[in-house]
């Protein structure tokens, strides 16, 4: 790997810091043992923690070049930062402050982790039952033109991402795009850009659509129903660049798909349990004031009970021992008539995106550590105090295109600036859709780059960034127009 990409990522951070860094406030000399909040941002302890975080996040941004999974550097950084914090307080005779702060952030991660683990298990189970394969097959058998498919896949991304999340939606529809685009490579990058923008936009007006919206909802800053005030701005964010790109999509008609996929036993029931789980999570949070994660874990329990029934049904109906000559016999497993093992709900749980989940752990603890040292209070004063909430919230979008929107949103929530509901909705919108400006700015874009194996990439996306930026600006204008009563 050449050093230039990593140096470019480092330059981004250096530029951001040079723009934001004021005359750092002097280190507070009050004793750490007093229990009062101590600002350490100009103390060697603070500098060390910040350096650890920046080095780790440069490695995250250079993941494609380093071939290093993004969770690894932030996991290491989180541990080192809290060791530095704990060491400082221990030297000053304070044995409670660091531990109390760390447990607070661990609780925040636990809620997010269990919620996502349940959701990922449902998505994987639907994949196992052939739900996504059936959807792909039905779309491909319609015999639409490339331009019509461009709008259909984009529209589905906008509709599905509020429920499935933007990453899963992009992967499901990306498979359709790749299947259709075998005979028309020019169609693939345009359709992928459209799906990335639509999935990120659709995810911005639902608590389930993106990790950032889920964090905002679980924090209690915005109620479930209030997210839908972003529907019109999100729609503008997708439709504007889609309309501009559609003119470049060919009008030819691809060869119709002849094969049809079949849903496995229990697929419809799994979809129904997932829908019921979402309803329970929403009602439990709204009516009983319980964390949404409780509803999701209750639904996961229902899925596992149904999985038990499904597994025994498959074993009794079509399972049999294989011949001794078969390699599988040595493991003592049963196989079905089509060669597939019996349904196992824990296998779907194992397929969860563990790198992503561990990345969230590292980010939440690392950013939380910087907050304990006083960096978030300083950043909040600079952004929201000096520049004002409107400018700060609008700039969050382009920032999330370079730096993942998860730590950005977590930092904003940790700062907890005093803002109107309209401003909180604005930052939710910009953090969600700002990543569409670059292919590396969102999980959906990164996933599709890997799925298309170079057909859709950074430069293809960059050619249309001007159209996406126009949609970004107009979505903000739409938010101020439609939701002006919330400011």
URUR-V296669 format. One record per backbone hydrogen bond with DSSP energy under -0.5 kcal/mol. CO is the residue of the C=O (numbers start at 1). NH is the residue of the N-H. E is the energy in kcal/mol with one decimal. If there is no record, write none. Layout:
co->(CO | CO)
nh->(NH | NH)
e->(E | E)
This chain:
co->(3 | 4 | 5 | 6 | 7 | 8 | 9 | 10 | 11 | 12 | 13 | 14 | 15 | 16 | 17 | 20 | 22 | 31 | 32 | 38 | 39 | 40 | 40 | 43 | 43 | 44 | 45 | 46 | 47 | 48 | 49 | 50 | 51 | 52 | 53 | 54 | 55 | 56 | 57 | 58 | 60 | 62 | 62 | 63 | 63 | 67 | 69 | 69 | 70 | 71 | 72 | 73 | 74 | 75 | 76 | 77 | 78 | 79 | 80 | 81 | 82 | 83 | 84 | 85 | 86 | 87 | 88 | 89 | 90 | 93 | 96 | 97 | 98 | 99 | 100 | 101 | 102 | 103 | 104 | 105 | 106 | 107 | 108 | 109 | 110 | 111 | 112 | 113 | 114 | 115 | 116 | 117 | 118 | 119 | 120 | 121 | 122 | 123 | 124 | 125 | 126 | 127 | 129 | 130 | 131 | 132 | 133 | 134 | 135 | 136 | 137 | 139 | 140 | 140 | 144 | 145 | 146 | 147 | 148 | 149 | 150 | 151 | 152 | 153 | 154 | 155 | 156 | 157 | 160 | 160 | 161 | 165 | 166 | 167 | 168 | 169 | 170 | 171 | 172 | 173 | 174 | 175 | 176 | 177 | 179 | 180 | 181 | 184 | 184 | 185 | 186 | 187 | 188 | 189 | 190 | 191 | 192 | 193 | 194 | 195 | 196 | 197 | 198 | 199 | 200 | 201 | 202 | 203 | 206 | 209 | 210 | 211 | 212 | 213 | 214 | 215 | 216 | 216 | 216 | 217 | 223 | 223 | 224 | 225 | 226 | 227 | 228 | 230 | 231 | 232 | 233 | 234 | 235 | 236 | 237 | 238 | 239 | 240 | 241 | 242 | 243 | 245 | 246 | 250 | 252 | 252 | 264 | 266 | 267 | 268 | 269 | 270 | 271 | 272 | 273 | 274 | 275 | 276 | 277 | 278 | 279 | 280 | 281 | 282 | 283 | 283 | 284 | 291 | 291 | 292 | 293 | 294 | 295 | 296 | 297 | 298 | 299 | 300 | 301 | 302 | 303 | 304 | 305 | 306 | 307 | 308 | 309 | 310 | 311 | 312 | 313 | 314 | 315 | 318 | 320 | 323 | 326 | 327 | 328 | 328 | 329 | 334 | 335 | 336 | 340 | 344 | 344 | 345 | 346 | 347 | 349 | 352 | 353 | 354 | 355 | 356 | 357 | 358 | 359 | 360 | 361 | 362 | 363 | 364 | 365 | 366 | 367 | 368 | 369 | 370 | 370 | 371 | 373 | 374 | 375 | 376 | 377 | 378 | 379 | 380 | 380 | 381 | 382 | 383 | 383 | 388 | 389 | 390 | 391 | 392 | 393 | 394 | 394 | 395 | 396 | 397 | 398 | 398 | 399 | 399 | 404 | 405 | 406 | 407 | 408 | 409 | 410 | 411 | 412 | 412 | 417 | 420 | 421 | 422 | 423 | 424 | 425 | 426 | 427 | 428 | 429 | 430 | 433 | 434 | 435 | 435 | 438 | 439 | 442 | 443 | 444 | 445 | 446 | 447 | 448 | 449 | 449 | 452 | 455 | 457 | 458 | 459 | 461 | 462 | 464 | 465 | 466 | 467 | 468 | 469 | 470 | 471 | 472 | 473 | 474 | 475 | 476 | 477 | 478 | 479 | 481 | 483 | 484 | 486)
nh->(7 | 8 | 9 | 10 | 11 | 12 | 13 | 14 | 15 | 16 | 17 | 18 | 19 | 20 | 21 | 22 | 24 | 34 | 35 | 40 | 28 | 43 | 46 | 46 | 47 | 48 | 49 | 50 | 51 | 52 | 53 | 54 | 55 | 56 | 57 | 58 | 59 | 60 | 61 | 62 | 63 | 65 | 66 | 67 | 68 | 69 | 72 | 73 | 74 | 75 | 76 | 77 | 78 | 79 | 80 | 81 | 82 | 83 | 84 | 85 | 86 | 87 | 88 | 89 | 90 | 91 | 92 | 94 | 93 | 95 | 100 | 101 | 102 | 103 | 104 | 105 | 106 | 107 | 108 | 109 | 110 | 111 | 112 | 113 | 114 | 115 | 116 | 117 | 118 | 119 | 120 | 121 | 122 | 123 | 124 | 125 | 126 | 127 | 128 | 129 | 131 | 130 | 264 | 134 | 135 | 136 | 137 | 138 | 139 | 140 | 141 | 142 | 143 | 257 | 254 | 149 | 150 | 151 | 152 | 153 | 154 | 155 | 156 | 157 | 158 | 159 | 160 | 161 | 163 | 164 | 165 | 169 | 170 | 171 | 172 | 173 | 174 | 175 | 176 | 177 | 178 | 179 | 180 | 181 | 182 | 183 | 184 | 187 | 188 | 189 | 190 | 191 | 192 | 193 | 194 | 195 | 196 | 197 | 198 | 199 | 200 | 201 | 202 | 203 | 204 | 204 | 205 | 206 | 209 | 166 | 214 | 215 | 216 | 217 | 218 | 219 | 220 | 221 | 222 | 220 | 226 | 227 | 227 | 228 | 229 | 230 | 231 | 234 | 235 | 236 | 237 | 238 | 239 | 240 | 241 | 242 | 243 | 244 | 245 | 246 | 247 | 248 | 249 | 147 | 146 | 254 | 267 | 270 | 271 | 272 | 273 | 274 | 275 | 276 | 277 | 278 | 279 | 280 | 281 | 282 | 283 | 284 | 285 | 286 | 287 | 288 | 290 | 294 | 295 | 296 | 297 | 298 | 299 | 300 | 301 | 302 | 303 | 304 | 305 | 306 | 307 | 308 | 309 | 310 | 311 | 312 | 313 | 314 | 315 | 316 | 317 | 318 | 319 | 337 | 335 | 326 | 329 | 330 | 331 | 333 | 332 | 342 | 320 | 339 | 336 | 347 | 348 | 349 | 350 | 351 | 352 | 354 | 357 | 358 | 359 | 360 | 361 | 362 | 363 | 364 | 365 | 366 | 367 | 368 | 369 | 370 | 371 | 372 | 373 | 374 | 375 | 374 | 40 | 378 | 379 | 380 | 381 | 382 | 383 | 384 | 385 | 386 | 387 | 387 | 388 | 392 | 393 | 394 | 395 | 396 | 397 | 397 | 398 | 399 | 400 | 401 | 401 | 402 | 402 | 403 | 408 | 409 | 410 | 411 | 412 | 413 | 414 | 415 | 416 | 417 | 419 | 424 | 425 | 426 | 427 | 428 | 429 | 430 | 431 | 432 | 433 | 434 | 436 | 437 | 438 | 441 | 441 | 442 | 446 | 447 | 448 | 449 | 450 | 451 | 452 | 453 | 454 | 455 | 457 | 461 | 462 | 463 | 464 | 465 | 468 | 469 | 470 | 471 | 472 | 473 | 474 | 475 | 476 | 477 | 478 | 479 | 480 | 481 | 482 | 483 | 484 | 486 | 487 | 422)
e->(-2.2 | -2.2 | -2.1 | -2.4 | -2.1 | -1.7 | -1.6 | -2.3 | -2.5 | -2.3 | -2.6 | -2.3 | -1.8 | -1.9 | -3.2 | -0.6 | -0.9 | -1.5 | -1.5 | -0.6 | -1.2 | -1.4 | -0.8 | -0.6 | -2.3 | -2.4 | -2.1 | -2.5 | -2.6 | -2.2 | -2.2 | -2.6 | -2.4 | -2.1 | -2.6 | -2.2 | -1.7 | -1.6 | -2.4 | -1.7 | -1.5 | -0.5 | -2.9 | -2.1 | -0.8 | -0.5 | -1.3 | -0.6 | -1.0 | -2.3 | -1.9 | -2.4 | -2.7 | -1.9 | -2.3 | -3.0 | -2.0 | -1.7 | -2.3 | -2.3 | -2.9 | -2.4 | -2.0 | -2.2 | -2.4 | -2.2 | -1.4 | -2.9 | -1.7 | -0.7 | -2.5 | -2.3 | -2.4 | -2.3 | -1.6 | -1.6 | -2.2 | -2.0 | -1.5 | -2.2 | -2.5 | -1.9 | -1.7 | -3.5 | -2.4 | -1.8 | -2.5 | -2.6 | -2.0 | -2.2 | -3.1 | -1.8 | -1.9 | -2.2 | -2.5 | -2.1 | -2.4 | -1.8 | -2.4 | -2.1 | -2.6 | -1.2 | -3.0 | -2.1 | -1.7 | -2.5 | -2.4 | -2.4 | -1.9 | -2.4 | -1.6 | -1.4 | -0.7 | -1.4 | -0.7 | -2.6 | -2.0 | -1.7 | -2.6 | -2.9 | -1.7 | -2.8 | -2.6 | -2.1 | -2.1 | -1.9 | -3.3 | -1.9 | -1.9 | -3.0 | -1.6 | -2.0 | -2.1 | -2.0 | -2.4 | -2.3 | -2.2 | -1.5 | -0.9 | -2.2 | -2.5 | -1.9 | -2.4 | -2.6 | -0.7 | -0.9 | -0.6 | -1.8 | -0.7 | -0.8 | -0.8 | -2.4 | -2.6 | -2.4 | -2.2 | -2.3 | -2.5 | -2.5 | -2.6 | -3.0 | -2.2 | -2.4 | -3.0 | -2.0 | -0.6 | -0.9 | -0.8 | -0.9 | -1.2 | -1.9 | -2.2 | -2.3 | -2.1 | -2.5 | -2.8 | -1.7 | -0.7 | -1.5 | -0.7 | -1.2 | -0.6 | -0.8 | -1.1 | -0.9 | -1.5 | -2.2 | -1.5 | -2.6 | -2.5 | -2.4 | -2.2 | -1.5 | -3.0 | -1.9 | -0.5 | -2.0 | -2.8 | -1.6 | -2.4 | -2.3 | -0.7 | -2.0 | -1.5 | -0.7 | -2.6 | -0.5 | -1.9 | -2.2 | -1.9 | -2.0 | -2.5 | -2.3 | -2.3 | -2.4 | -2.3 | -2.0 | -1.9 | -2.5 | -2.5 | -2.3 | -2.8 | -2.8 | -1.6 | -2.6 | -3.1 | -1.0 | -2.3 | -1.8 | -0.6 | -1.8 | -2.5 | -2.1 | -2.2 | -2.2 | -1.9 | -1.9 | -2.5 | -2.2 | -2.2 | -2.5 | -2.6 | -1.9 | -1.8 | -3.0 | -2.7 | -1.9 | -2.1 | -2.4 | -2.3 | -2.2 | -2.1 | -2.4 | -0.8 | -0.7 | -1.4 | -1.3 | -1.1 | -1.0 | -1.4 | -1.0 | -1.6 | -0.6 | -1.8 | -1.7 | -2.5 | -0.8 | -1.0 | -1.4 | -2.1 | -1.0 | -1.6 | -2.0 | -2.2 | -2.6 | -1.7 | -2.0 | -1.7 | -2.3 | -2.7 | -2.8 | -2.2 | -2.5 | -3.0 | -1.9 | -2.1 | -2.0 | -2.1 | -2.1 | -1.5 | -0.6 | -2.2 | -1.0 | -3.2 | -1.8 | -2.8 | -2.6 | -2.0 | -2.1 | -3.0 | -1.8 | -1.0 | -1.6 | -1.2 | -0.6 | -0.6 | -2.1 | -2.9 | -2.0 | -2.1 | -1.0 | -0.6 | -0.8 | -0.7 | -1.9 | -2.2 | -0.8 | -0.6 | -0.7 | -1.0 | -3.1 | -1.2 | -2.8 | -2.7 | -2.2 | -2.0 | -2.7 | -2.4 | -2.4 | -2.3 | -0.5 | -1.1 | -2.0 | -2.4 | -1.7 | -2.3 | -1.7 | -2.3 | -2.8 | -2.3 | -1.4 | -2.5 | -2.1 | -1.6 | -1.7 | -0.9 | -0.5 | -1.4 | -0.5 | -2.1 | -2.4 | -2.1 | -2.0 | -1.6 | -2.1 | -2.4 | -0.5 | -1.1 | -1.3 | -0.5 | -1.9 | -2.4 | -1.7 | -1.4 | -1.5 | -1.9 | -2.8 | -1.8 | -2.0 | -2.2 | -2.5 | -2.5 | -2.0 | -1.5 | -2.1 | -2.6 | -2.0 | -2.3 | -1.7 | -3.3 | -2.3 | -0.6 | -2.2 | -1.3 | -2.0)
